[in-house]
Amino acid sequence: MDRRDLQQTLGRLLGPAEAEVDCDTCFDQLDRYVELEVEGADADAAIPGLRAHLAGCPACAEEHESLRALVAAERTD
Ligand SMILES: [Zn+2]
């Protein structure tokens, strides 16, 4: 069992405290989420559950950080 499986198992055991997307959905929506975030739009309202997923998933959180840095850098010039 890798770390991600463990997280998902724990998530199931603990039950959904709030709606949360899974890694596949996170991956699909992350580009859009980051765009909205960098624009200053309400990314959490547009894509519910994604922030909750990032909080509990180190792999996606890391992806989110690097993507946000990339998008922010593209917008500075
Ligand atoms: Zn994830």
N, CA, C, O and the ligand as a Tripos MOL2 file, in Angstrom:
@<TRIPOS>MOLECULE
protein
  309   307    78     0     0
PROTEIN
NO_CHARGES

@<TRIPOS>ATOM
      1 N           0.8600   -1.2050    0.0000 N.3       1 MET1
      2 CA          0.0000    0.0000    0.0000 C.3       1 MET1
      3 C           0.8870    1.2440    0.0000 C.2       1 MET1
      4 O           1.6970    1.4260    0.9090 O.2       1 MET1
      5 N           0.7430    2.0830   -0.9920 N.am      2 ASP2
      6 CA          1.5510    3.2990   -0.9870 C.3       2 ASP2
      7 C           0.8290    4.4000   -0.2100 C.2       2 ASP2
      8 O          -0.2850    4.2340    0.2860 O.2       2 ASP2
      9 N           1.5190    5.5150   -0.1360 N.am      3 ARG3
     10 CA          1.0290    6.5990    0.6990 C.3       3 ARG3
     11 C          -0.3510    7.0950    0.2570 C.2       3 ARG3
     12 O          -1.2010    7.4320    1.0810 O.2       3 ARG3
     13 N          -0.5530    7.1310   -1.0730 N.am      4 ARG4
     14 CA         -1.8130    7.6470   -1.5720 C.3       4 ARG4
     15 C          -2.9660    6.7020   -1.2320 C.2       4 ARG4
     16 O          -4.0510    7.1390   -0.8470 O.2       4 ARG4
     17 N          -2.7100    5.3960   -1.3820 N.am      5 ASP5
     18 CA         -3.7350    4.4190   -0.9990 C.3       5 ASP5
     19 C          -4.0890    4.5520    0.4670 C.2       5 ASP5
     20 O          -5.2520    4.4660    0.8600 O.2       5 ASP5
     21 N          -3.0540    4.7650    1.2650 N.am      6 LEU6
     22 CA         -3.2680    4.9110    2.6990 C.3       6 LEU6
     23 C          -4.1530    6.1230    2.9890 C.2       6 LEU6
     24 O          -5.0690    6.0660    3.8100 O.2       6 LEU6
     25 N          -3.8550    7.2150    2.2960 N.am      7 GLN7
     26 CA         -4.6600    8.4300    2.4690 C.3       7 GLN7
     27 C          -6.1210    8.1630    2.1170 C.2       7 GLN7
     28 O          -7.0330    8.5770    2.8320 O.2       7 GLN7
     29 N          -6.3230    7.4670    1.0050 N.am      8 GLN8
     30 CA         -7.6980    7.2250    0.5590 C.3       8 GLN8
     31 C          -8.4210    6.3060    1.5260 C.2       8 GLN8
     32 O          -9.6020    6.4950    1.8200 O.2       8 GLN8
     33 N          -7.6940    5.2990    2.0220 N.am      9 THR9
     34 CA         -8.2970    4.3890    2.9950 C.3       9 THR9
     35 C          -8.6670    5.1380    4.2640 C.2       9 THR9
     36 O          -9.7580    4.9670    4.8090 O.2       9 THR9
     37 N          -7.7500    5.9610    4.7190 N.am     10 LEU10
     38 CA         -8.0320    6.7680    5.9070 C.3      10 LEU10
     39 C          -9.2330    7.6700    5.6680 C.2      10 LEU10
     40 O         -10.0950    7.8200    6.5340 O.2      10 LEU10
     41 N          -9.2790    8.2660    4.4870 N.am     11 GLY11
     42 CA        -10.3860    9.1470    4.1450 C.3      11 GLY11
     43 C         -11.7170    8.4200    4.2020 C.2      11 GLY11
     44 O         -12.7170    8.9600    4.6750 O.2      11 GLY11
     45 N         -11.7150    7.1760    3.7070 N.am     12 ARG12
     46 CA        -12.9520    6.3810    3.7450 C.3      12 ARG12
     47 C         -13.3390    6.0330    5.1780 C.2      12 ARG12
     48 O         -14.5100    6.0890    5.5560 O.2      12 ARG12
     49 N         -12.3350    5.6760    5.9610 N.am     13 LEU13
     50 CA        -12.6090    5.3050    7.3540 C.3      13 LEU13
     51 C         -13.1550    6.4900    8.1400 C.2      13 LEU13
     52 O         -14.0810    6.3540    8.9390 O.2      13 LEU13
     53 N         -12.5640    7.6440    7.8960 N.am     14 LEU14
     54 CA        -12.9450    8.8310    8.6550 C.3      14 LEU14
     55 C         -14.2440    9.4350    8.1400 C.2      14 LEU14
     56 O         -14.9190   10.1870    8.8430 O.2      14 LEU14
     57 N         -14.5840    9.0890    6.8920 N.am     15 GLY15
     58 CA        -15.8100    9.6200    6.3130 C.3      15 GLY15
     59 C         -15.5770   11.0110    5.7690 C.2      15 GLY15
     60 O         -14.6270   11.6930    6.1520 O.2      15 GLY15
     61 N         -16.4550   11.4250    4.8700 N.am     16 PRO16
     62 CA        -16.2760   12.7270    4.2420 C.3      16 PRO16
     63 C         -16.6690   13.8690    5.1680 C.2      16 PRO16
     64 O         -17.8550   14.1310    5.3720 O.2      16 PRO16
     65 N         -15.6630   14.5510    5.7330 N.am     17 ALA17
     66 CA        -15.9330   15.7060    6.5720 C.3      17 ALA17
     67 C         -16.5030   16.8250    5.7120 C.2      17 ALA17
     68 O         -17.3890   17.5670    6.1370 O.2      17 ALA17
     69 N         -15.9820   16.9310    4.5030 N.am     18 GLU18
     70 CA        -16.5280   17.8450    3.5220 C.3      18 GLU18
     71 C         -16.3080   17.2300    2.1500 C.2      18 GLU18
     72 O         -15.4630   16.3500    1.9870 O.2      18 GLU18
     73 N         -17.0570   17.6850    1.1790 N.am     19 ALA19
     74 CA        -16.9080   17.1560   -0.1780 C.3      19 ALA19
     75 C         -15.4720   17.3220   -0.6320 C.2      19 ALA19
     76 O         -14.8740   18.3860   -0.4670 O.2      19 ALA19
     77 N         -14.9320   16.2790   -1.1960 N.am     20 GLU20
     78 CA        -13.5380   16.3430   -1.6440 C.3      20 GLU20
     79 C         -13.4050   15.5820   -2.9460 C.2      20 GLU20
     80 O         -13.9390   14.4840   -3.0960 O.2      20 GLU20
     81 N         -12.6840   16.1790   -3.8910 N.am     21 VAL21
     82 CA        -12.4670   15.4880   -5.1590 C.3      21 VAL21
     83 C         -11.4030   14.4090   -4.9710 C.2      21 VAL21
     84 O         -10.6670   14.4250   -3.9840 O.2      21 VAL21
     85 N         -11.3210   13.4750   -5.9120 N.am     22 ASP22
     86 CA        -10.2430   12.4850   -5.8570 C.3      22 ASP22
     87 C          -9.0730   12.9630   -6.7210 C.2      22 ASP22
     88 O          -9.1470   14.0190   -7.3480 O.2      22 ASP22
     89 N          -8.0060   12.1840   -6.7470 N.am     23 CYS23
     90 CA         -6.7910   12.6140   -7.4430 C.3      23 CYS23
     91 C          -7.0320   12.8110   -8.9420 C.2      23 CYS23
     92 O          -6.4900   13.7440   -9.5330 O.2      23 CYS23
     93 N          -7.8270   11.9550   -9.5540 N.am     24 ASP24
     94 CA         -8.0890   12.0900  -10.9920 C.3      24 ASP24
     95 C          -8.7970   13.4030  -11.2940 C.2      24 ASP24
     96 O          -8.4190   14.1210  -12.2200 O.2      24 ASP24
     97 N          -9.8170   13.7110  -10.5150 N.am     25 THR25
     98 CA        -10.5520   14.9570  -10.7150 C.3      25 THR25
     99 C          -9.6520   16.1460  -10.4260 C.2      25 THR25
    100 O          -9.6670   17.1440  -11.1450 O.2      25 THR25
    101 N          -8.8780   16.0250   -9.3730 N.am     26 CYS26
    102 CA         -7.9360   17.0770   -9.0230 C.3      26 CYS26
    103 C          -7.0060   17.3650  -10.1940 C.2      26 CYS26
    104 O          -6.7940   18.5190  -10.5670 O.2      26 CYS26
    105 N          -6.4610   16.3100  -10.7600 N.am     27 PHE27
    106 CA         -5.5320   16.4480  -11.8810 C.3      27 PHE27
    107 C          -6.2160   17.1220  -13.0670 C.2      27 PHE27
    108 O          -5.6290   17.9840  -13.7230 O.2      27 PHE27
    109 N          -7.4570   16.7260  -13.3380 N.am     28 ASP28
    110 CA         -8.2180   17.3070  -14.4550 C.3      28 ASP28
    111 C          -8.5030   18.7950  -14.2460 C.2      28 ASP28
    112 O          -8.4720   19.5820  -15.1920 O.2      28 ASP28
    113 N          -8.7770   19.1630  -13.0130 N.am     29 GLN29
    114 CA         -9.2600   20.5190  -12.7340 C.3      29 GLN29
    115 C          -8.1690   21.4750  -12.2840 C.2      29 GLN29
    116 O          -8.4070   22.6780  -12.1740 O.2      29 GLN29
    117 N          -6.9910   20.9630  -12.0250 N.am     30 LEU30
    118 CA         -5.9510   21.7750  -11.3910 C.3      30 LEU30
    119 C          -5.5430   22.9920  -12.2410 C.2      30 LEU30
    120 O          -5.3260   24.0810  -11.7100 O.2      30 LEU30
    121 N          -5.4420   22.7940  -13.5570 N.am     31 ASP31
    122 CA         -5.0870   23.9170  -14.4360 C.3      31 ASP31
    123 C          -6.0710   25.0740  -14.2650 C.2      31 ASP31
    124 O          -5.6870   26.2300  -14.0840 O.2      31 ASP31
    125 N          -7.3410   24.7210  -14.3290 N.am     32 ARG32
    126 CA         -8.3910   25.7300  -14.2470 C.3      32 ARG32
    127 C          -8.3990   26.3820  -12.8600 C.2      32 ARG32
    128 O          -8.5510   27.5960  -12.7200 O.2      32 ARG32
    129 N          -8.2330   25.5510  -11.8650 N.am     33 TYR33
    130 CA         -8.2100   26.0370  -10.4900 C.3      33 TYR33
    131 C          -7.1090   27.0840  -10.3040 C.2      33 TYR33
    132 O          -7.3400   28.1540   -9.7400 O.2      33 TYR33
    133 N          -5.9090   26.7530  -10.7890 N.am     34 VAL34
    134 CA         -4.7620   27.6470  -10.6390 C.3      34 VAL34
    135 C          -4.9740   28.9370  -11.4190 C.2      34 VAL34
    136 O          -4.6270   30.0160  -10.9390 O.2      34 VAL34
    137 N          -5.5440   28.8340  -12.6240 N.am     35 GLU35
    138 CA         -5.8460   30.0300  -13.4190 C.3      35 GLU35
    139 C          -6.7410   30.9800  -12.6280 C.2      35 GLU35
    140 O          -6.4710   32.1770  -12.5270 O.2      35 GLU35
    141 N          -7.8020   30.4220  -12.0750 N.am     36 LEU36
    142 CA         -8.7460   31.2290  -11.3090 C.3      36 LEU36
    143 C          -8.0660   31.8490  -10.0940 C.2      36 LEU36
    144 O          -8.2820   33.0150   -9.7660 O.2      36 LEU36
    145 N          -7.2540   31.0540   -9.4450 N.am     37 GLU37
    146 CA         -6.5530   31.5040   -8.2470 C.3      37 GLU37
    147 C          -5.6340   32.6810   -8.5720 C.2      37 GLU37
    148 O          -5.6200   33.6830   -7.8570 O.2      37 GLU37
    149 N          -4.8750   32.5520   -9.6460 N.am     38 VAL38
    150 CA         -3.9260   33.5970  -10.0350 C.3      38 VAL38
    151 C          -4.6610   34.8550  -10.4880 C.2      38 VAL38
    152 O          -4.1770   35.9710  -10.2970 O.2      38 VAL38
    153 N          -5.8490   34.6630  -11.0980 N.am     39 GLU39
    154 CA         -6.6640   35.7980  -11.5100 C.3      39 GLU39
    155 C          -7.3150   36.5030  -10.3260 C.2      39 GLU39
    156 O          -7.8270   37.6150  -10.4550 O.2      39 GLU39
    157 N          -7.2880   35.8510   -9.1900 N.am     40 GLY40
    158 CA         -7.9380   36.4240   -8.0110 C.3      40 GLY40
    159 C          -9.4150   36.0670   -7.9390 C.2      40 GLY40
    160 O         -10.1540   36.6380   -7.1370 O.2      40 GLY40
    161 N          -9.8500   35.1260   -8.7720 N.am     41 ALA41
    162 CA        -11.2350   34.6690   -8.7380 C.3      41 ALA41
    163 C         -11.4280   33.6690   -7.5920 C.2      41 ALA41
    164 O         -10.4630   33.2140   -6.9770 O.2      41 ALA41
    165 N         -12.6890   33.3390   -7.3230 N.am     42 ASP42
    166 CA        -12.9700   32.4130   -6.2260 C.3      42 ASP42
    167 C         -12.8640   30.9670   -6.7270 C.2      42 ASP42
    168 O         -13.8600   30.3340   -7.0780 O.2      42 ASP42
    169 N         -11.6370   30.4740   -6.7480 N.am     43 ALA43
    170 CA        -11.3770   29.1380   -7.2720 C.3      43 ALA43
    171 C         -12.0830   28.0600   -6.4540 C.2      43 ALA43
    172 O         -12.5040   27.0390   -6.9980 O.2      43 ALA43
    173 N         -12.2100   28.2840   -5.1650 N.am     44 ASP44
    174 CA        -12.8490   27.2810   -4.2990 C.3      44 ASP44
    175 C         -14.3420   27.1540   -4.5730 C.2      44 ASP44
    176 O         -14.9200   26.0730   -4.4530 O.2      44 ASP44
    177 N         -14.9580   28.2790   -4.9460 N.am     45 ALA45
    178 CA        -16.3810   28.2430   -5.2930 C.3      45 ALA45
    179 C         -16.5730   27.5930   -6.6570 C.2      45 ALA45
    180 O         -17.5560   26.8860   -6.8820 O.2      45 ALA45
    181 N         -15.6260   27.8370   -7.5700 N.am     46 ALA46
    182 CA        -15.7330   27.3070   -8.9300 C.3      46 ALA46
    183 C         -15.5090   25.7910   -8.9490 C.2      46 ALA46
    184 O         -16.1560   25.0690   -9.7070 O.2      46 ALA46
    185 N         -14.5990   25.3270   -8.1180 N.am     47 ILE47
    186 CA        -14.2740   23.9010   -8.0900 C.3      47 ILE47
    187 C         -14.3070   23.4100   -6.6420 C.2      47 ILE47
    188 O         -13.2650   23.2870   -5.9980 O.2      47 ILE47
    189 N         -15.4910   23.1350   -6.1450 N.am     48 PRO48
    190 CA        -15.6290   22.7170   -4.7430 C.3      48 PRO48
    191 C         -14.8880   21.4130   -4.4790 C.2      48 PRO48
    192 O         -14.8750   20.5090   -5.3150 O.2      48 PRO48
    193 N         -14.2760   21.3310   -3.3110 N.am     49 GLY49
    194 CA        -13.6350   20.0830   -2.9090 C.3      49 GLY49
    195 C         -12.1810   19.9740   -3.3010 C.2      49 GLY49
    196 O         -11.4740   19.0870   -2.8220 O.2      49 GLY49
    197 N         -11.7250   20.8570   -4.1600 N.am     50 LEU50
    198 CA        -10.3390   20.7280   -4.6030 C.3      50 LEU50
    199 C          -9.3620   21.1640   -3.5080 C.2      50 LEU50
    200 O          -8.3390   20.5190   -3.2820 O.2      50 LEU50
    201 N          -9.6910   22.2580   -2.8390 N.am     51 ARG51
    202 CA         -8.7930   22.6990   -1.7770 C.3      51 ARG51
    203 C          -8.7170   21.6560   -0.6540 C.2      51 ARG51
    204 O          -7.6540   21.4180   -0.0800 O.2      51 ARG51
    205 N          -9.8510   21.0490   -0.3600 N.am     52 ALA52
    206 CA         -9.8630   20.0080    0.6700 C.3      52 ALA52
    207 C          -8.9730   18.8430    0.2580 C.2      52 ALA52
    208 O          -8.2820   18.2500    1.0860 O.2      52 ALA52
    209 N          -8.9980   18.5280   -1.0110 N.am     53 HIS53
    210 CA         -8.1420   17.4480   -1.4980 C.3      53 HIS53
    211 C          -6.6710   17.8270   -1.3820 C.2      53 HIS53
    212 O          -5.8560   17.0160   -0.9440 O.2      53 HIS53
    213 N          -6.3280   19.0420   -1.7660 N.am     54 LEU54
    214 CA         -4.9370   19.4920   -1.6840 C.3      54 LEU54
    215 C          -4.4330   19.4420   -0.2500 C.2      54 LEU54
    216 O          -3.2690   19.1280    0.0010 O.2      54 LEU54
    217 N          -5.3130   19.7510    0.6780 N.am     55 ALA55
    218 CA         -4.9240   19.7510    2.0890 C.3      55 ALA55
    219 C          -4.5680   18.3490    2.5740 C.2      55 ALA55
    220 O          -3.7710   18.1850    3.4990 O.2      55 ALA55
    221 N          -5.1690   17.3360    1.9390 N.am     56 GLY56
    222 CA         -4.9510   15.9770    2.4160 C.3      56 GLY56
    223 C          -4.0930   15.1210    1.4970 C.2      56 GLY56
    224 O          -3.8510   13.9500    1.7880 O.2      56 GLY56
    225 N          -3.6290   15.6960    0.3860 N.am     57 CYS57
    226 CA         -2.8970   14.9000   -0.5880 C.3      57 CYS57
    227 C          -1.5880   15.5970   -0.9600 C.2      57 CYS57
    228 O          -1.5790   16.5080   -1.7890 O.2      57 CYS57
    229 N          -0.4890   15.1690   -0.3480 N.am     58 PRO58
    230 CA          0.8160   15.8200   -0.5810 C.3      58 PRO58
    231 C           1.2260   15.8270   -2.0510 C.2      58 PRO58
    232 O           1.8250   16.7960   -2.5150 O.2      58 PRO58
    233 N           0.9170   14.7770   -2.7800 N.am     59 ALA59
    234 CA          1.3090   14.7000   -4.1940 C.3      59 ALA59
    235 C           0.6240   15.7930   -5.0020 C.2      59 ALA59
    236 O           1.2730   16.4830   -5.7880 O.2      59 ALA59
    237 N          -0.6740   15.9550   -4.8160 N.am     60 CYS60
    238 CA         -1.4130   16.9790   -5.5430 C.3      60 CYS60
    239 C          -1.0600   18.3770   -5.0400 C.2      60 CYS60
    240 O          -1.0310   19.3290   -5.8200 O.2      60 CYS60
    241 N          -0.7940   18.5020   -3.7550 N.am     61 ALA61
    242 CA         -0.4060   19.8020   -3.1990 C.3      61 ALA61
    243 C           0.8940   20.2740   -3.8340 C.2      61 ALA61
    244 O           1.0610   21.4570   -4.1320 O.2      61 ALA61
    245 N           1.8030   19.3420   -4.0350 N.am     62 GLU62
    246 CA          3.0840   19.6760   -4.6560 C.3      62 GLU62
    247 C           2.8720   20.1080   -6.1130 C.2      62 GLU62
    248 O           3.4610   21.0820   -6.5810 O.2      62 GLU62
    249 N           2.0220   19.3600   -6.8130 N.am     63 GLU63
    250 CA          1.6780   19.6870   -8.1970 C.3      63 GLU63
    251 C           1.0430   21.0760   -8.2690 C.2      63 GLU63
    252 O           1.3430   21.8660   -9.1640 O.2      63 GLU63
    253 N           0.1780   21.3500   -7.3250 N.am     64 HIS64
    254 CA         -0.4990   22.6430   -7.2570 C.3      64 HIS64
    255 C           0.5080   23.7750   -7.0660 C.2      64 HIS64
    256 O           0.4260   24.8010   -7.7420 O.2      64 HIS64
    257 N           1.4440   23.5940   -6.1610 N.am     65 GLU65
    258 CA          2.4660   24.6130   -5.8980 C.3      65 GLU65
    259 C           3.2850   24.9240   -7.1490 C.2      65 GLU65
    260 O           3.5000   26.0890   -7.4820 O.2      65 GLU65
    261 N           3.7360   23.8870   -7.8340 N.am     66 SER66
    262 CA          4.5970   24.1270   -8.9960 C.3      66 SER66
    263 C           3.8050   24.7380  -10.1480 C.2      66 SER66
    264 O           4.3140   25.5900  -10.8760 O.2      66 SER66
    265 N           2.5590   24.2980  -10.3100 N.am     67 LEU67
    266 CA          1.7280   24.8540  -11.3810 C.3      67 LEU67
    267 C           1.4140   26.3210  -11.1090 C.2      67 LEU67
    268 O           1.4260   27.1440  -12.0240 O.2      67 LEU67
    269 N           1.1410   26.6380   -9.8760 N.am     68 ARG68
    270 CA          0.8220   28.0160   -9.5200 C.3      68 ARG68
    271 C           2.0350   28.9240   -9.7490 C.2      68 ARG68
    272 O           1.8960   30.0430  -10.2430 O.2      68 ARG68
    273 N           3.2040   28.4380   -9.3920 N.am     69 ALA69
    274 CA          4.4390   29.2100   -9.6100 C.3      69 ALA69
    275 C           4.6340   29.4610  -11.1010 C.2      69 ALA69
    276 O           5.0290   30.5510  -11.5160 O.2      69 ALA69
    277 N           4.3500   28.4340  -11.8980 N.am     70 LEU70
    278 CA          4.5070   28.5320  -13.3460 C.3      70 LEU70
    279 C           3.5350   29.5630  -13.9320 C.2      70 LEU70
    280 O           3.9350   30.4270  -14.7110 O.2      70 LEU70
    281 N           2.2780   29.4650  -13.5570 N.am     71 VAL71
    282 CA          1.2550   30.3700  -14.0890 C.3      71 VAL71
    283 C           1.5220   31.7960  -13.6160 C.2      71 VAL71
    284 O           1.3790   32.7400  -14.3930 O.2      71 VAL71
    285 N           1.9040   31.9610  -12.3610 N.am     72 ALA72
    286 CA          2.1950   33.2870  -11.8310 C.3      72 ALA72
    287 C           3.3780   33.9010  -12.5680 C.2      72 ALA72
    288 O           3.3620   35.0960  -12.8660 O.2      72 ALA72
    289 N           4.3950   33.1120  -12.8660 N.am     73 ALA73
    290 CA          5.5780   33.6060  -13.5690 C.3      73 ALA73
    291 C           5.2290   34.0390  -14.9850 C.2      73 ALA73
    292 O           5.7770   35.0180  -15.4930 O.2      73 ALA73
    293 N           4.3080   33.3030  -15.6270 N.am     74 GLU74
    294 CA          3.8960   33.6470  -16.9890 C.3      74 GLU74
    295 C           3.1600   34.9690  -17.0410 C.2      74 GLU74
    296 O           3.1450   35.6430  -18.0710 O.2      74 GLU74
    297 N           2.5480   35.3380  -15.9250 N.am     75 ARG75
    298 CA          1.7060   36.5160  -15.9200 C.3      75 ARG75
    299 C           2.4300   37.7940  -15.5210 C.2      75 ARG75
    300 O           1.8720   38.8860  -15.6240 O.2      75 ARG75
    301 N           3.6580   37.6600  -15.0710 N.am     76 THR76
    302 CA          4.3530   38.8530  -14.5940 C.3      76 THR76
    303 C           4.8650   39.7260  -15.7200 C.2      76 THR76
    304 O           5.1670   40.8970  -15.4940 O.2      76 THR76
    305 N           4.9730   39.1920  -16.9290 N.am     77 ASP77
    306 CA          5.4560   40.0550  -18.0200 C.3      77 ASP77
    307 C           4.4640   40.2250  -19.1580 C.2      77 ASP77
    308 O           4.7520   40.9240  -20.1290 O.2      77 ASP77
    309 ZN         -4.3930   13.8500   -4.9220 Zn       78 ZN78
@<TRIPOS>BOND
     1     1     2 1
     2     2     3 1
     3     3     4 2
     4     3     5 am
     5     5     6 1
     6     6     7 1
     7     7     8 2
     8     7     9 am
     9     9    10 1
    10    10    11 1
    11    11    12 2
    12    11    13 am
    13    13    14 1
    14    14    15 1
    15    15    16 2
    16    15    17 am
    17    17    18 1
    18    18    19 1
    19    19    20 2
    20    19    21 am
    21    21    22 1
    22    22    23 1
    23    23    24 2
    24    23    25 am
    25    25    26 1
    26    26    27 1
    27    27    28 2
    28    27    29 am
    29    29    30 1
    30    30    31 1
    31    31    32 2
    32    31    33 am
    33    33    34 1
    34    34    35 1
    35    35    36 2
    36    35    37 am
    37    37    38 1
    38    38    39 1
    39    39    40 2
    40    39    41 am
    41    41    42 1
    42    42    43 1
    43    43    44 2
    44    43    45 am
    45    45    46 1
    46    46    47 1
    47    47    48 2
    48    47    49 am
    49    49    50 1
    50    50    51 1
    51    51    52 2
    52    51    53 am
    53    53    54 1
    54    54    55 1
    55    55    56 2
    56    55    57 am
    57    57    58 1
    58    58    59 1
    59    59    60 2
    60    59    61 am
    61    61    62 1
    62    62    63 1
    63    63    64 2
    64    63    65 am
    65    65    66 1
    66    66    67 1
    67    67    68 2
    68    67    69 am
    69    69    70 1
    70    70    71 1
    71    71    72 2
    72    71    73 am
    73    73    74 1
    74    74    75 1
    75    75    76 2
    76    75    77 am
    77    77    78 1
    78    78    79 1
    79    79    80 2
    80    79    81 am
    81    81    82 1
    82    82    83 1
    83    83    84 2
    84    83    85 am
    85    85    86 1
    86    86    87 1
    87    87    88 2
    88    87    89 am
    89    89    90 1
    90    90    91 1
    91    91    92 2
    92    91    93 am
    93    93    94 1
    94    94    95 1
    95    95    96 2
    96    95    97 am
    97    97    98 1
    98    98    99 1
    99    99   100 2
   100    99   101 am
   101   101   102 1
   102   102   103 1
   103   103   104 2
   104   103   105 am
   105   105   106 1
   106   106   107 1
   107   107   108 2
   108   107   109 am
   109   109   110 1
   110   110   111 1
   111   111   112 2
   112   111   113 am
   113   113   114 1
   114   114   115 1
   115   115   116 2
   116   115   117 am
   117   117   118 1
   118   118   119 1
   119   119   120 2
   120   119   121 am
   121   121   122 1
   122   122   123 1
   123   123   124 2
   124   123   125 am
   125   125   126 1
   126   126   127 1
   127   127   128 2
   128   127   129 am
   129   129   130 1
   130   130   131 1
   131   131   132 2
   132   131   133 am
   133   133   134 1
   134   134   135 1
   135   135   136 2
   136   135   137 am
   137   137   138 1
   138   138   139 1
   139   139   140 2
   140   139   141 am
   141   141   142 1
   142   142   143 1
   143   143   144 2
   144   143   145 am
   145   145   146 1
   146   146   147 1
   147   147   148 2
   148   147   149 am
   149   149   150 1
   150   150   151 1
   151   151   152 2
   152   151   153 am
   153   153   154 1
   154   154   155 1
   155   155   156 2
   156   155   157 am
   157   157   158 1
   158   158   159 1
   159   159   160 2
   160   159   161 am
   161   161   162 1
   162   162   163 1
   163   163   164 2
   164   163   165 am
   165   165   166 1
   166   166   167 1
   167   167   168 2
   168   167   169 am
   169   169   170 1
   170   170   171 1
   171   171   172 2
   172   171   173 am
   173   173   174 1
   174   174   175 1
   175   175   176 2
   176   175   177 am
   177   177   178 1
   178   178   179 1
   179   179   180 2
   180   179   181 am
   181   181   182 1
   182   182   183 1
   183   183   184 2
   184   183   185 am
   185   185   186 1
   186   186   187 1
   187   187   188 2
   188   187   189 am
   189   189   190 1
   190   190   191 1
   191   191   192 2
   192   191   193 am
   193   193   194 1
   194   194   195 1
   195   195   196 2
   196   195   197 am
   197   197   198 1
   198   198   199 1
   199   199   200 2
   200   199   201 am
   201   201   202 1
   202   202   203 1
   203   203   204 2
   204   203   205 am
   205   205   206 1
   206   206   207 1
   207   207   208 2
   208   207   209 am
   209   209   210 1
   210   210   211 1
   211   211   212 2
   212   211   213 am
   213   213   214 1
   214   214   215 1
   215   215   216 2
   216   215   217 am
   217   217   218 1
   218   218   219 1
   219   219   220 2
   220   219   221 am
   221   221   222 1
   222   222   223 1
   223   223   224 2
   224   223   225 am
   225   225   226 1
   226   226   227 1
   227   227   228 2
   228   227   229 am
   229   229   230 1
   230   230   231 1
   231   231   232 2
   232   231   233 am
   233   233   234 1
   234   234   235 1
   235   235   236 2
   236   235   237 am
   237   237   238 1
   238   238   239 1
   239   239   240 2
   240   239   241 am
   241   241   242 1
   242   242   243 1
   243   243   244 2
   244   243   245 am
   245   245   246 1
   246   246   247 1
   247   247   248 2
   248   247   249 am
   249   249   250 1
   250   250   251 1
   251   251   252 2
   252   251   253 am
   253   253   254 1
   254   254   255 1
   255   255   256 2
   256   255   257 am
   257   257   258 1
   258   258   259 1
   259   259   260 2
   260   259   261 am
   261   261   262 1
   262   262   263 1
   263   263   264 2
   264   263   265 am
   265   265   266 1
   266   266   267 1
   267   267   268 2
   268   267   269 am
   269   269   270 1
   270   270   271 1
   271   271   272 2
   272   271   273 am
   273   273   274 1
   274   274   275 1
   275   275   276 2
   276   275   277 am
   277   277   278 1
   278   278   279 1
   279   279   280 2
   280   279   281 am
   281   281   282 1
   282   282   283 1
   283   283   284 2
   284   283   285 am
   285   285   286 1
   286   286   287 1
   287   287   288 2
   288   287   289 am
   289   289   290 1
   290   290   291 1
   291   291   292 2
   292   291   293 am
   293   293   294 1
   294   294   295 1
   295   295   296 2
   296   295   297 am
   297   297   298 1
   298   298   299 1
   299   299   300 2
   300   299   301 am
   301   301   302 1
   302   302   303 1
   303   303   304 2
   304   303   305 am
   305   305   306 1
   306   306   307 1
   307   307   308 2
@<TRIPOS>SUBSTRUCTURE
     1 MET1         2 RESIDUE 1 A MET
     2 ASP2         6 RESIDUE 1 A ASP
     3 ARG3        10 RESIDUE 1 A ARG
     4 ARG4        14 RESIDUE 1 A ARG
     5 ASP5        18 RESIDUE 1 A ASP
     6 LEU6        22 RESIDUE 1 A LEU
     7 GLN7        26 RESIDUE 1 A GLN
     8 GLN8        30 RESIDUE 1 A GLN
     9 THR9        34 RESIDUE 1 A THR
    10 LEU10       38 RESIDUE 1 A LEU
    11 GLY11       42 RESIDUE 1 A GLY
    12 ARG12       46 RESIDUE 1 A ARG
    13 LEU13       50 RESIDUE 1 A LEU
    14 LEU14       54 RESIDUE 1 A LEU
    15 GLY15       58 RESIDUE 1 A GLY
    16 PRO16       62 RESIDUE 1 A PRO
    17 ALA17       66 RESIDUE 1 A ALA
    18 GLU18       70 RESIDUE 1 A GLU
    19 ALA19       74 RESIDUE 1 A ALA
    20 GLU20       78 RESIDUE 1 A GLU
    21 VAL21       82 RESIDUE 1 A VAL
    22 ASP22       86 RESIDUE 1 A ASP
    23 CYS23       90 RESIDUE 1 A CYS
    24 ASP24       94 RESIDUE 1 A ASP
    25 THR25       98 RESIDUE 1 A THR
    26 CYS26      102 RESIDUE 1 A CYS
    27 PHE27      106 RESIDUE 1 A PHE
    28 ASP28      110 RESIDUE 1 A ASP
    29 GLN29      114 RESIDUE 1 A GLN
    30 LEU30      118 RESIDUE 1 A LEU
    31 ASP31      122 RESIDUE 1 A ASP
    32 ARG32      126 RESIDUE 1 A ARG
    33 TYR33      130 RESIDUE 1 A TYR
    34 VAL34      134 RESIDUE 1 A VAL
    35 GLU35      138 RESIDUE 1 A GLU
    36 LEU36      142 RESIDUE 1 A LEU
    37 GLU37      146 RESIDUE 1 A GLU
    38 VAL38      150 RESIDUE 1 A VAL
    39 GLU39      154 RESIDUE 1 A GLU
    40 GLY40      158 RESIDUE 1 A GLY
    41 ALA41      162 RESIDUE 1 A ALA
    42 ASP42      166 RESIDUE 1 A ASP
    43 ALA43      170 RESIDUE 1 A ALA
    44 ASP44      174 RESIDUE 1 A ASP
    45 ALA45      178 RESIDUE 1 A ALA
    46 ALA46      182 RESIDUE 1 A ALA
    47 ILE47      186 RESIDUE 1 A ILE
    48 PRO48      190 RESIDUE 1 A PRO
    49 GLY49      194 RESIDUE 1 A GLY
    50 LEU50      198 RESIDUE 1 A LEU
    51 ARG51      202 RESIDUE 1 A ARG
    52 ALA52      206 RESIDUE 1 A ALA
    53 HIS53      210 RESIDUE 1 A HIS
    54 LEU54      214 RESIDUE 1 A LEU
    55 ALA55      218 RESIDUE 1 A ALA
    56 GLY56      222 RESIDUE 1 A GLY
    57 CYS57      226 RESIDUE 1 A CYS
    58 PRO58      230 RESIDUE 1 A PRO
    59 ALA59      234 RESIDUE 1 A ALA
    60 CYS60      238 RESIDUE 1 A CYS
    61 ALA61      242 RESIDUE 1 A ALA
    62 GLU62      246 RESIDUE 1 A GLU
    63 GLU63      250 RESIDUE 1 A GLU
    64 HIS64      254 RESIDUE 1 A HIS
    65 GLU65      258 RESIDUE 1 A GLU
    66 SER66      262 RESIDUE 1 A SER
    67 LEU67      266 RESIDUE 1 A LEU
    68 ARG68      270 RESIDUE 1 A ARG
    69 ALA69      274 RESIDUE 1 A ALA
    70 LEU70      278 RESIDUE 1 A LEU
    71 VAL71      282 RESIDUE 1 A VAL
    72 ALA72      286 RESIDUE 1 A ALA
    73 ALA73      290 RESIDUE 1 A ALA
    74 GLU74      294 RESIDUE 1 A GLU
    75 ARG75      298 RESIDUE 1 A ARG
    76 THR76      302 RESIDUE 1 A THR
    77 ASP77      306 RESIDUE 1 A ASP
    78 ZN78       309 GROUP 0 **** ****
